Amino acid sequence: MNAQPTRIADCAEVLPGYALKARAEHAPEGTHQVIMGKHVAEGLSYRYLPEHELRITPKGSLEKYLVREGDVLFVSRGSRNCAAVVESVPEPTVASATFYILRSHDGIDPAWLAWCLNQPPIQARIARVRTGAGTPIIQRRIFAELTLPVPPLDIQRQLAELGKLTMKERTLRQALLEQTERLHRALGEKLLQQMTS
């Protein structure tokens, strides 16, 4: 596969998340929805759900913090630095400072970008540039300089689709395992009840 080493900054605009002044309190009449780190599941795309509702009315210009479909949210704080492509958000929505908002340039598929950032070799590079003892952080400037192996757009799309199917398979396997365990427990309980009756 022909892949060009390319800086993240050349793949996407790397925007900061919005720094909340204090703990975010839900204001039902708030003007903006906020995406928090807890709303993003590792390896999955982000889709707004009603249980994510967290509205605020921030002050000042929020243009650079606004999130739209097709953006990639990258968790820049902590030790779980996953990326998720945004599938749906209400307008207007901002991302908290937990994230960098990646807005891909022409020739870069956002789903591939999220997939690539979640791959173990890239995660290892990201781990090497994390700083801080309490809550580690990846500095935006350093993150933007990391390089990714960028294949042609059609290959990016194939890899992103493969990644999506792999996650779907993993989710189905997990659901099947949980269902089998529930069935096994129920049968065991029924059998023990019959033996002790």
Residue pairs with C-beta under 8 A, 6 or more apart in sequence:
1 151
1 155
2 151
2 152
3 149
3 150
3 151
4 149
4 150
4 151
5 147
5 148
5 149
5 150
6 147
6 148
6 149
6 150
7 144
7 145
7 146
7 147
7 148
8 14
8 102
8 143
8 144
8 145
8 146
8 147
8 148
9 144
9 145
10 105
11 102
11 104
11 105
11 108
11 113
11 148
11 150
12 72
12 102
12 103
12 104
12 105
12 108
12 113
13 102
13 103
13 105
14 100
14 101
14 102
14 140
14 143
14 144
15 64
15 65
15 100
15 101
15 102
15 103
16 64
16 65
16 97
16 100
16 101
16 140
17 65
17 76
17 94
17 95
17 96
17 97
17 98
17 99
17 100
17 101
18 34
18 58
18 62
18 65
18 94
18 95
18 96
18 97
19 96
19 97
20 34
20 56
20 96
20 97
24 34
24 36
24 54
24 56
24 96
25 56
26 53
26 54
26 55
26 56
27 55
27 56
27 57
28 55
29 55
29 57
30 55
30 56
30 57
31 55
31 56
31 57
31 58
31 92
32 55
32 56
32 57
32 58
32 62
32 92
32 93
32 94
33 48
33 52
33 53
33 54
33 55
33 89
33 90
33 92
33 93
33 94
34 54
34 55
34 56
34 93
34 94
34 95
34 96
35 46
35 52
35 67
35 73
35 89
35 93
35 94
35 95
35 96
35 99
36 52
36 54
36 96
36 98
37 75
37 77
37 78
37 96
37 98
37 99
39 46
39 52
40 46
40 73
40 75
40 82
40 84
41 84
42 80
42 82
42 118
43 82
43 118
43 167
43 170
44 84
44 167
45 84
45 85
45 86
45 87
45 111
45 114
45 164
46 73
46 84
46 85
46 86
46 87
46 89
47 87
47 88
48 88
48 89
48 90
48 93
58 94
62 92
62 94
65 94
65 95
65 101
66 92
66 93
66 94
67 73
67 86
67 89
67 93
67 94
67 95
67 101
68 86
68 89
68 91
68 93
69 86
69 87
69 88
69 89
70 85
70 86
70 103
70 104
70 110
71 85
71 86
71 101
71 102
71 103
71 110
72 83
72 84
72 85
72 86
72 101
72 102
72 103
72 104
72 110
72 113
72 114
72 117
73 83
73 84
73 86
73 95
73 99
73 100
73 101
73 102
74 81
74 82
74 83
74 99
74 100
74 101
74 102
74 117
74 143
75 81
75 82
75 83
75 98
75 99
76 98
76 99
76 100
76 137
76 138
76 140
76 143
77 97
77 98
77 135
77 136
77 137
77 138
78 98
78 135
78 136
79 127
79 130
79 136
81 123
81 126
81 127
81 130
81 138
82 117
82 118
83 102
83 113
83 114
83 117
83 118
84 114
85 110
85 111
85 113
85 114
86 110
95 101
100 140
100 143
102 110
102 113
104 110
104 113
107 153
108 150
108 153
108 156
109 153
109 156
109 157
109 160
111 157
111 160
111 161
111 163
111 164
112 156
112 157
112 159
112 160
113 148
114 160
115 159
115 160
115 163
116 122
116 148
116 149
116 159
117 123
117 126
117 148
118 163
122 146
122 148
125 146
126 138
126 143
126 146
129 138
129 139
129 142
129 143
129 146
130 136
130 137
130 138
131 137
131 138
131 139
150 156
151 159
